Amino acid sequence: MSADSVIALLMMSLVLGIVNALIRPVLLLLSLPFIFVTLGLFILVINAFLIQFAGWFVRGFHVGGFWSSFFGAIIISVVNWGLSGVFKDGNGQYQVLTRREQSKGMKQVEGREIE
């Protein structure tokens, strides 16, 4: 995968977000038997397809082929997993990162603290 400009990367992230919100749930539902049989690994194939699909709509973003989008899907999954570990608590809910100091007039927010 390659991009000609930063704008192409931003457009790709926007299009990929829209595609993931609209098309991915339908594909996951339709491919549920394959996901069960492969113990969830088929989700990477779906994500690779969605990266290629979104790449067709964005000028300046080039997907080399299936394996390129497949490894891109792996990287996106690992980054998503890492960020979920930072921002989610034990109950699966997202937490707001806050500082210990409280300024005047600021409302206190519950969440994880940053040292």
C-alpha positions, 0 to 999 in steps of 0.5 A: 500500500502507498499514498501520494499525499497526506490528504490521500491518507486522511481521505482513506481513513475517512472512507475506511471508517464509513465502509467499516460502519456501513458494510462491515456489519453486514459482511460479518453477519453473512460470513458468520459460519466462516468466522466460527470455523476459522476461529475468527481469522476470517475477519482479517480477510473481511478487513483486507477486502474492505481496505481494497474496497475503500482504496478503489474510491480514494485517488492517490491511495494504492493497494498492491493486492490482496496480501498487501491489504491483508498485512495492512488489516493485521497492522490495523487490528494490532493497533486497534487492540493496543489502543483498546487496552489503553482506553477501555477499563475492565468492564469494556467501557471507554475511560477518559484520561485526566490529569491529577491537578484540578484547575479552578473552574474545571469540573472533575472527570472520572477516569484514568490518571496520567502521571 
